[in-house]
């Protein structure tokens, strides 16, 4: 972030968001930190674990995986394909 901000390669004053992802975040390490040089803030770094990202993704998808498994778990792939392909196809639209 510091290299990009001080390189002069970008016009204006970009604000950079960066993520550091690992197996764990060490005790005492801030999970969020703003980076700047005294004159201005030019970035923010966030630390997260792989587990927290997966948990967040599952929550945002409203547990879609579980819903789909409950709904279609007893169906074979062939049954699902037959069900999808038996639906009428949409014809092209003329505009």
N, C-alpha and C positions, 0 to 999 in steps of 0.2 A: 504494500500500500504506500509506504513512504517513498519507494523508488518510483512508482507510477506518478504519485502526486508531485514529486520534485523533478521529474524528467523533462517537463516542458513539452511533451509530445501531445498533450491534450489541451485544447483551448477551453477557456472557462475554468470553472472550479468544480470538477466532478466530486461527488461524494461516493465512496466505495464501501459496499457492504461485503464482508468476507466471513466465511464459516470455516472453523477448524473442527473436524469431526474425527473422533477416535473411540476406542473401547471404553475409556473412562476419562473423567476430568479430575485432575489432582485436587486434593483438599487445599483450600486456600486460594485457588485460582478463580479469578472473576469470570463469570460466564459471559459477560458483556463488557466491552471496553471501547471507548471512543478514542480515536487517534488524531492528533493534531500537532501543530508546531507553535502554539502560543498565539499566533495571529488568527488562525482559523482551524476548525475541525474538518478533516478531509476523509474520515473513514470510521467504520465501526466493525469490530471483530466480535464474533459470537462463537463460543465453544459449546459443543453438544456431543452427546454419545450416539453411537449407531442405534442403540436401543431406544433412546428418546425420539430419534427421527422416525423409526419404525412405528412407535406408539402414536406419534402425532399423525403420521400418514394414515394409520388405521382409523383414528378418530375422525380425521377429515373426510375419509371415504365412507364415514358412517357405517363402518363395519360391513362394507359391501361384500367382502369375501365370504363372511359368515352367512349373509342373506342369500347369496348365490348358491352356496353349498347347501343351505336348507331347502332352497327352492328346486335346485336341479341335481342335487347329490345322488338321488336314486335313479337318474336317467343315464343311459349309456351315451357315449359320443354319437353313435349312429342314430339313436332316437332323437337327440337334439338336432342333428343335421337334417334329418327327415322333417322334423317339425318346422325348422327355419325355411327349408327349400320348398315346402308344400304351400307356403304363403304366396299369394299372387305378387308378381313383380310390378313395380311402378314403371309406367311407360314414360318415355321422354316428354318433356314439356316444351312446347313451342312458345317462344316469347315474342 
